[in-house]
Amino acid sequence: MDEIATKQAVRELINTWALRAGLQKQALAARAGFGSYDEFYRAYLDLGRALSNDPEAALRVVQALTLGLPAAARATPAEAVNFFIYTRLPLDRYPEVLQRELFAPEAWRAALQQHLALELPAAAPQPDALTLLAAIDDLVRRGASTAPAPTAAPLLLDPTRPPPSPTNLPVPHRMPLAPARLFGGRDQELQQVVRHLREQEVGEALAITGIGGVGKTSLAAELAHRYGQFFAGGVFWISCADPHACEREVAACGATGLVQASNWRELPLDERVALVLQAWQEPTPRLLILDNCEDDETLLRWRPSSGGCRVVLTSRRARWPRSLGVSELALHELEPVAARALLQRYRPDLPANDPRLAAIATELAGLPLALHLAGSYLETYQDDRHVGDPANFLRELQAQGPLEHSALQGAEAAPSLTRHEQHLGRTFALSIEQLDPQTPGDALARTMLGVVGWLAPGEPFDGELLAAASSSSAGAGRLAVRRLRDLGLLRSDTGLLRVHRLVSDAARATVSAMPQRSSLATALIARSEAAYLGQQPAEVPLLLPHMARLDASAHAPVPELLNSMPFLFELAGDLQSSRAYAQRAYDALAAPGALETPLGAEVIANLAEWQRLLGDNRAARPLYEQALAMRQRILPPGDMALAESHNNLGELLREEGDYAASRYHYEQALAIALAGGGPEHNTTLAARNNLALLLIKLHLHSEAAEQLRPLIVAASAIFGPNDPRVATAKINLGAALAGLGALDAAREEQRQAVVSLTDLLGERHPTTLLARLTAVRTLILLGERAAALSELRLLDQFLRAAYGPQHPLSTQARELIVAVEREA
């Protein structure tokens, strides 16, 4: 271990001890005999000075954390040995620990024997373990019994077998919750917990995490009742919902027979707690469950630092520091089949595959608490043909919303076996109310939660979107997202975030407001424009579902939002949806005068573009011309939108064979783009590429290649060599080379381009299909008719699915198939 790691280890030990003992570092410094906090801080921060050169200082620190403190707050022998090793206490000072009576001799010897077997810091002298232990043994023989420590009974847990049925718990135990008669759908999670426990070591813990109502406590209770039989030392359940009451919870464990003391009831609370913690340090396997443990201090205070205890905690907090030795098992909502089966247990009179129960489970998004409340309601009114009818209940849920229905407010629910809140809305309010609007960090988290209320439940998003929508810095945004995660309001999955449907409803009902909706729309529009400009199809699932949710929740269509969505659909290869949303944007601005704006002109031009891409040039041409004329009236002469209009109209005219008019518009687009954006602007590159296509149509292949080669170099430098714009230019360069007779070079350019497009966009994306249709012509010229025919038959199938059988591209593929078959 290097010097930096050693210092960090010492810092962590000091922080852990001070936290466990409830001491501020100033108080600890005074107890350890330092003149000031600064002196103490320098001592444990700089191992090269005070602690390594003053062994007495190291002894004083450990002494300050043992003598005069309750047993539960003291440093353990194992921790002390680590501290002395890291601070390089000379070997001849180790026996002083026994002489000062800081620890029991046999416990001290066991800790030494265990830790001296480890590799020590390279800078520290290697102790002679035999000599040291012999000296300690001499003191042990003189001061206490040297009886060997008892060995632990084996823990026979098998995570590969199905979970056993609940059975009697071993004695002693403290388990206030009964087994759940209707528990189900969590066998896999139980087996995962058992796998963790079998491999768990001293100083570790497993946290079962998740949002309120997801069943964390229920899973822990079932673990106790099903697997408690394998823990010879018993099962002990501690409610940490009120951290101030934990001492009494722990002390109550001793009254179960765990601690044998005739005067138990007369002992002070701190002594009873100390005796319980001492028993938990024994090697006997025990299961310790800390329910609703939400902070580091509570875990460090009550988790045994040695012995055979396996520790499980339940928490809404999604992430725990690795330095605490905590592993997380994230608990999610039930899968649809399991959710329906749980509802059916409340109503066994209904068929197991009843579609009404499946629909109710979907409406409640598989949240176990909501399913329990709904099932209890249906069970209560089983004999009422109207109220107890699942179809009527489903209609009421959909009309009122789950949080507003009386069934989900717990008034008529069966008693909660976990003794938790049965009002679904208040379950989430417990987390939301912890966000203090007077604290800047919490205020930002509340704002972000308000944004989350407008997002699509269950769909992925990232913290950057929340930060943009709440106008926060990246650093502050990350802390706010972490706060929401730790309160169980957001779920983190492979670096992305999601919100449960019912949490989203709770956020909408409490903290969401229209300004947050507007800021989210603005952030989504900006992000979608960047995604399209950067040709990033991976952004589509992070944006489009949320834009659709905003659109669906709007009282009236929002043209700006509708105008941005078609670009994402195009990135995803869905041109039909692109045109549909472009038409909706156009319709939203159809009122007199509303179109005569820059936004209106953009909406018209976009609708024309997707009409053209889908082969309807007759509908597209007047729209293109209308958008160009409008932009010429309302925009300054050099505006880049004018270049886009000229470029798009040039495309249509080229397809219709009006090459002279097409060239005029391309050259107009190129001149405006060069003047306004420069040679590397996206519109400039697009105009150059389209002009090259026209030159190929005019059989000016050399001129086309001269346009395309510098374009490819520039686009590769700006967007990367595998960008779709680069690939499209390479496809066109291949066509120009084929026209010049360089067929092998043409095939290689086009092969690379098709590979890039397929990797990024997929083999069925319209841009990929157009590139493949162009590349297959080169195969035909090379005489590779069999390969060309195979590719054309596949393209015919894909083009029909993407565009329909009447689209010009579908027609071209069929005509080429006929031509190749005729020549074969």
N, C-alpha and C positions, 0 to 999 in steps of 0.2 A: 504494500500500500504506500503510495507516494505521500509527500508532505501535505499537499492540498487535501487529498482524501482523508488523511489522518486528522487534520484540523476540522474537516467537516464532520467526521465521526464524533469528535469530542463535542463540537457544537450541538449536534443532535442529541447526544446523551445529556448534556446540561439542560437543553430545552425540554427534553422529555421529563427529566427529574423535577425541574422547577414546575412544570405544568401539573405533574401528578401530585406534587406536594402542595400545590396551591400557593406557591411562593413567587412574588415578584423577584426579579434578579437583584434588585437593590437589597431586599430582605435576605436573599441567599448569600449575597456578598458579605453582609454583616454577620450572618451565622457562621460563615467560613473564616471569619477573622481578617477580612481584607479592610484596608482603610477607607476605600470608597468603591463605588460601582465601577468607575473607570479602571481602577487598579485590577479589580476582578475580571473585567471584560478583557483587558490586555492579557491577563494571565491565561485565560482559556482560549483566547483567539490566537495568541502567538506561542506555539508550543516550544519554539526555540529559545524562549526566555524563561518566564516565571515558573511554569509548572515543571519543565524538564530540569531546570537548575535549582529548583526549590522543592524537593520531594515533600516537605512538610505541607506545602500549599495543596498538593494533590490529595494528601491524606485529610487535610482540613475540609476540602470540598466534599469528599465522600462522607466524612463524619457529620458534616452539616446536614446531609441528606439522609441520615439514619437515626442518630441519637435524638431522642425527644420527639420523634414524629410517629403518628399512628402507623401500624404495620402496613396498611394498604398504600401509604404514601412513601414508604422508604425505598431507597435504592436496593436492588437485589445483589447477592454475591456475584452472579454472572456479569451484571452490568458494571460492578466495581472492578472486577478483574479486567474487563475490556478497557475501562477508563485508565487503570494503572498501566496497562500495556501500551496504550496509545500515548500516554504522557511520560512513558519511559521511567517509571518508578524503579529505582535500583532494587535488585533482588533481595538484598539484605533488609529492606524495609517491609517486605511482605508480611513477615511474622508480626509486625506491629499491629496489623489489622486485627489479629486475634487478641493481642494484648489489650487493645483499646475496646474489645468486646463490641465491635460493630456488627458482627454476624455470629451465628451459631457455628462452632468449629467444624462440625461435620458438613454443614452446608457450604462453608467456605472452601473446604478441601475438595468437595465434589465440583464446585465451580472452577477451581484451579485446574483440576485434572482434566476437565472437559476442554477448557480454553487453551491450555498450554499445548494441546495437540494441534492447534491451528497454526498456520503460518503467521509469524509476527512481522511487524514493520521492518523493512530492510535496514533502516537507519538505527533501529533499536538493537541492543545486544541480545543475542539469543540466550534465554535463561536455560540453565541446567535443570531440566524438569525433575530428574531423579533427586538431585541434591535438595532442591527447593521443597519437593513433596516430603522428603525425609524429615526436613526441619519442621514442616507443618505437622507431619504425623506425630512428631515428638510433643508438640504443643497440644495436639488433639488428645494424645494418650494421657497427658497430664491434666487436661481441662475438661474432657468430655468423652463420651463413649465413641468408639470407632466402628460401631456396627454398620455394615454396608447398607446403602439405601435400598429400599424395596424395589423390585423390578415391576414394571407395568404389565398388566394383563394385555394380551393381544386384542386389537380392535378388528373384529371380523365383519368388515363392511364389503359388500360386493355390488358395485355399481352396474354390473352387466345383467343382473337379474331384475325382473319386474319388482316394483316396490311391494313389500309385504303388507298385509292388512294391519290395522291398528291393534295393539295388544297392550297388556298391562305394563306400566312403567316400572323400572327397577327401583328399589328402595336404597337410599333416600332419593326423593325427587321433589321439585317444586314446579308444578305445571298447572296454572289456573285455568287453562283453556281445554275444553273437551274436544275429542275428535269430531270432525265434520261428517255428518251422515251423507251429505250430498256433494262431497268433494270429488273433483274429477278433472281430467284433461291436463294434468300436470305431471304425469309419470316421467316424462323426459327430463323435466326440470328437477324432480326429486333425485333422479339418477345422477344428474350433473352435480347437485349439492353433495351427494354421497361421495362422488369421485374427488371433489375438492377436500372433503373431510378426511378421506383415507390418506391423502397426501399432505395434509396440513401439518406444519411444524410449529414448535413453540414460538410465540411472538407473532403468529399470523392469525388471520381471521378471514371469513368469507362474508361479504356484504350482498344480501339479496336486495336489489334496487329496483325502483320503478315508480310510476305515478301513483297518486292516491287512488285506492279502489282496485288496484290491479291484482291484489291477492298476496302481498308479501308476507303478512302475518299469518294468513291461512296456510301458506306453503311451509313456513317455519313450524307452525303447530302440527301439521301433518308429519313433517320430518320427525318431530319429537315423539309422536304417538306410534309411528311406524318403525322408526329405527332406534328409539330410545332403549329398546331391549338389548342392543349391542354395547351399551355404555355401562360397564359394571359399576362405575362410581355415581351414576344417576344423571338426571336431566334437570337443569335449573334455568328457569325462565325469569328474566329481569325486564320489567317495563321501564324504558328510559324516556317515556313521553314527557315526564317531569324530572329533569336531571337532579333537582334538589331532593327528590324522593328516592333516589337510587340507593342511598345508604340503608334505608329501611327495607327496600326490596332485597338487597344483598343479605342483610342481617336475618331476614325471614327464612333464607335458605338454610341457615344453621339450625333452626328449630325443627327441621324435617328429619333429624337424626344424622345429618352430616357432621355436626360437631357434638362430641360427647362431653358435656359439662353439667354437673348437677346444679350449679348455681346460674345456669344460663339466663334465666329471667332477671336475675339481679345485676347482671353485668351491664356496664354502660354501653351505649350504642356503638361507640368507636371500637370497643374491645370485641364486641360480638362480630362486627364487620371484619376486624383483623383476624379473628379465628376462622371465619369463612374463607377469607382470601388465603390464609395459610393452608386450609384443607384443599383448596383448588390448586395449590402448588404441588400437591402430591402426584406421583406418576400414574395413579389410577385413571383410566379413560373416563371422562365426563363430557357431557354436551352442555355448553353454556350458550343461551340464546339471549341476545340483547335486542329487544324489540323497540323499534322507533329510536334507534341510536343515530343521531344526526351530526355529531361533531367529534373532532379529534380528542378533545379533553375527556369526554365521557368514555370513549373507547380505551384511551390510555389509562384512565383511572381504574377501570374494572376488568380489563383483560389480564389474565394471569401472565406473568413474565416467565414462568417455568411450569413444569408439571405436564399432566396428561390431558388437560382440557382441550376440547375442540370448540372453537368459538364461531358462532354464526350471528350476524346482526342483520336487522331489516332497516331499510332507510330509503327515503325519497331521494337522497343525494346520489347522483349518478357516478361521480368520480371521487376516489379517495387517494391520498398520496401514497405512492409506492413505498416510500420510506417507512410507512406504518405497517407494512406487511399485509395489506388488505387486497384481496382479490374480489372482483365484482361479478355477480351473476345478474344480468339485466333481465327482469321479468316483463314480458309484454302481454298484450291482450290475447285471449284464447283464439285459436284458429276457428273458422266458421263451423266445422263439424263438431268440435268440442264444445263450442258455445251453444249450439243448438241442443246437443246432448244434455248439457247442464240445465237448460230450461225444461227439457222433457222430464228430468228427474222430479221437478216440482209438479208436473202434470203427467203422470204415467198413464192416464186415460187417453192421451193423445198419441198418434202414431210417432214412431221414432224419427221418421223422415218428414214430419209435418212441415210444409212450406211456410206456414204462417209463423211457426217458431223460428225457422231459418231467417225470415224477413225481420222479425223482432231482434234477433241476435245481430243482424247486420245493422239495424237502426241504432243499436247500442254499442256498435263497434267492438263487440267482444269483451267489454270491460267486466270482470267478474262481479264487482259490487253492483253494477247496474243490472246484470243478469240475475243476481240474487234478489234484488228488490223487485224486478219484474216478475220473476218466478214466484216469489212470495205473494204478490198481488194476484196473479192468475190462480194460485192455489187457494187463496182466501176466498175468491169469488168463483170457485169452480162450479158451484151449483147455481150460479146466476147466469142464465142463458145469454144475457146481453153484456153485462160487465165482465164476465169471465170468458167471453169469446175472444180468442187471440186475434181474430181479424178486426174486431172493434177496438181492441187495445192498441193494435198496430196503427189504425187510423188516428186514434187519439194522440199517440206518440208523434206521428208525422205532422199532425195539425198544431199541437201545442209546443213540441220540442221536448226532448227527454228531461231537461232540467226543470221544466215547468209542470210536468205531470205529477199528480199527487203520489203515484206509485213509486216514483224515484225520489220522493222526499221522505220516505221511510215511515210514514204515519201508520201504514197497515202492514209493515214488513214483519217477518218472523224475527225473533230475537237474534242479535248478532253474536255468534260464537266467539268472535275476536274482540268483542266489546268496543268496537270502533264506531265512529259516526256513521249513521245510516241515511243521512240526508245527502244525496249525491252532490248537490250544489255546494253545501257547506264543506264537504270533503275537499273540494278544490279551493274553496275560500280560505281554508286553513293555511294553504300555501300562499295564495295571493295576498292575504292580509299581512304576511311577514315582510312584504316589500314596503318599506317606509318611504312615503313620498317626500319626506323632509331630508332624506339622505341622498346625495347626488347619485351614487351608484345604484341604489334601489329605485330612485326616480327614473333613471334611464331604463332599468330593467322593466319597470311598469309600462313605460312608453313602448318598449320592444314587445312586451306581452300584448299590448293593444294592437300593434301591427300584426302579431301572430294570429290574433282573432279574425283577421281578414284573409289569412292564407288558407289553402286547401288542406283539410285534415288528412293526415296519413301520407301526404306527398313530400318528397325531400326538398329541402332548401338549405342555405348556408348562412353563417353569421354575417358574411359580407352584405347580404341583402338586407338583413335587419339593421345593420349599422348604417347603410345608405338611406333606408327608409326613416331612420330616427335621427339622421344628421349627426352621428357620433363619430369620434375618431376610432381607428381600428383597435387601439389598445383598450379604450373604455368600452367599446362594443364587445370585445372578447370577455371582459370581466362581467358585463351584464348578462351575456349568454350563459356564462358559467353559473351565475347566480340563479338563473331560471332553470338550468339543468339540475343544480343542487337542490332546488325546491321541488323537483319532480314534475315541473311544468313543461319541460321539453325533453325529448328523447334523442339521444345521440347515437348514430349508427354509421360506422365506417366513415367518419369525418363529416357526415351530413346530419341535419336536424330534421325532426318530424314532430308534429303535434297531434295528440289524440283528438278524435272528433269531439268528445265531451269536454275536454280541456279547452278546446277552441270555442265551444259554445259558452263555457264559463267566462272565458276572457272577453268574448263579444258582449256578454251581459254585464260585465263589471268595469272593464278598463278600456275597451275599444271605443273609438270615436271617429267621426267623419274626417277630421284632419289627418289622422293616421292612415285612413283609407286612401286619401289623396296622395300622401307622401309615399305610400307603398306603390300606388299606380305609377307615380313619377319614376321611382327607382326601378320598377320592372320594365318600363318603356326604355329607359336609358340602358339598362342591362341587355335588353333584347336587341337594341340597335348595335351595341358593341359585339354581341354574339354573332349577328349576321355579318357585320363588317369583318370580323375575324374568322368567319366560317367555322364556328365552334358548335357542332351538333350536340356535343355533350351538355351544353347549357340548356337545351330544349326541355328535358324533364325537370329542371330546376326552376323554370320560369313559366312555361305554358300552362300547367295545371292551376297555378296561382292567378294567372291572368284570366283564365276561364272562370275561376271562382269569383273574382272581382266583377267580371262582366255579368255573371249570373245574379250577383247580389245587388246590382245597380238598379235604382228606380227608373232610370232612363239610360239608353245606350251612351257610351263614352267614346266619341269618335277617335280620340288620340289612342286609347287602348286598343280599340278594334283595328286601327290602322297599323299597329305594331305587330299584332298577332300573326298576320299572314306570312311575315318573314320567318318566324319560327316554324310555322307549318312547312314552308318551303325547305328550310334546313332539314326538317324531318322527312322530306320527300312526299308530303301530302299536299299536292297542288289543288286538289278539289276543295279542301278546307281553306287553303289560302284564298281562293276566289270567293268562297262563301263569306268569309270574314271581311274581305275587301268590299264585297257588295253591301254588307251590313254597315260598314263605315260610310260608304257612299250614301246609303239610305238615311243614316243618322244626320247627314249634312244636306239633305235634299230640300230643306226649306229655302224659300227665295232669299238670295243673297248670302246664304251660309257657305256656299261653295266658292264664292269669289274671294278667297283668302289663300295664303300660302298652304295652310293645312288642307283646304278644299282641293287645291290643284294637285297636291301630293296624293290625296285619296283617289282622285280621278286617274292619275297616272298609274298608281298601283293597281287599281282595278283593271285598267287596260293591259298591264303587264301580265296578270294572271289569266286574262282572257286569251292573250296571244299564246302563252305557254301551253294552254290547253287546246290550242288549235282553232280558236274562234277569232280569226283576224277581222272578220266582218264587224264583230262587236267591238274589237279592240281599237281599230283605226280611228273612228270618230272621237273616242275617248282620249287617245294619244294627242290628236290634233286640238281637242278642246283644252287639254292640260297645257300644251305648249303655248297656245294663244293666250290663255289666262296668265301664265307666268310672264309672258312678254309684256302684258299690260300692267301687272302689279309688282314685278320684281325689277331690281336694277339690272342693267344689260349684262354684267359679268357674273351674275349669280350662278352657283354651281348647279342649282336645280334646272336651269335652262340647258346646261350641258347634258344632264340626265334625260331631259325630254327629247333633245335632238338625237341622242344615242339610241333611245328606245324606239323612236319613230324610224330611225335608220334601220334598226333590226327588222321591223315589220316590213318595210319596203324591200329590203333584201330578200326576205322570204317570199314576197310576192313577185319578185323578178324585176322590180323597178330600180335597176342598179344605179342609174344616174342620180335619181332623187335620193337614193340611199346614201350614195357617196357624199352628196352635198350635206346631208344631216350629220354623217359621221365626222366630216371635216369641221363643221360648225361646232360639234361637241368637243372635238379635240382642241380646237383653238380656245374655246372658253375654259376648258379644264386646265390647259397648260397655263393660261394667263391667271386663272384664279387659284389653282391648287398646285401647279408645278408638275414636273414629269413623273413624280412618284405617287401622285394622288390616285386613289382608287378609281375615280371616274376617268382619269387620263388613261390608266392602264386598260380599263374596260373598253374605252373608245378605240385605242390602238388595236386591241384584240379583235374587235368587231370589224374594224377597217381591214385588217388582215384577212378575215373571213371573206369579205367582199372581194378583195384582190384575188383570192383563190378562185372565187366564182367567175371572175373575169379572166382567169388563167394567167394572171400576173404573179406567178409563183415566187420568183426571185424577190419582187418587191414585198410580197407577203412575208417571206422569211426574214427580210431585212427589218420589218416591223416587229416580228415576234422574238427574235433572238435577244435584243436588248430588253424587251419587255419581260422575258423569262428571268434574266439576270436581276433586273430591278425588283420584280415581284418576289423572287426567291430571297433577296436580301431583306425585304420588308416583312413578308408573311411567312417565310420558311420554305424549304424546297418541296415539301409535300402538301402545300396549301392547294385547295381546289382551283384557285385562279391560276396558279402555276401549272397545274395538271391540264386545265382546259387549254392554256396557251401551247403546251407541248403537244396536245392532240392536234391542234390546228397547224403547228409547225410540222408535225408528221404528214398532214395532208399536203402542205406546201412542198415538202421534200419528195413525197410520192409523185406530185405533179412534175417535179424536176427529174424523176427517174431514180432517185436515191432511195430505193424501196427498203433496203435493209436498215438504213439509218432511220427511215420513217417508222418502221415497225418497232424499233427499240425505243424511240421517243414515246410512241403511243403505248407500248407495253408498260413502261414506267408510270405513265400518267394513269392508266387504268388501275394499276396496282394501288397507287396513292389514293385515288378516288374510292376504290372499293374498301380500303382499310379505314378511311375516314368517314365516308358517308354510307357505305353498304352497297351490295351488288345491285339492289333494286332501286336505288335513288335515281330520280330523273336525270340529274347531272351525270351520274355514272352511266346510265343507259345511253344517253346521247353520245358520250365519249366512246362507248363500245361500238355503237352503230357506225361512227366515223372510222374507228380502227379496223372494223371488219372489211371495209372497202380495200384497205391496204393488203389484207390477207388474200383477197380475191385477185388483186393485181399481181401478187407474188405467186399465184397459181395454187395456193393451198386451199383448194375448194372444199375438201372434206372438213377441215377445221373451221372454215368460214361458214359452211352449212350448219354444222353443229352449233356454233355461236349464234347464228341467225335464228334458228328454231327456238333457242332459249330466249333470245331477245324478243322474238315475236310474242312469246308467252308473257314476259315481264312488261312489255310496252302496252299490251292489251289491258293488263291489270292496272297499270299506272295511269293510262290516258284514255282507254277505251279503244274499240276496234276501228273507229272512224278517224282517229287522229292522224295527221300527216306522217308522223314518225312510225306509227303502226303500219300504215300503208307502205311506207318505204321499206320496212323490214320484209313484208310479204312480197313486194315486187323483187327485192334482191334474192329471196329464196327461190322464186320462180326462175329468175335469170340464171342463178348458179346451177339449179337442177337441170335446166335446159342445156347448159354447156357441159354438164358432167357426162 
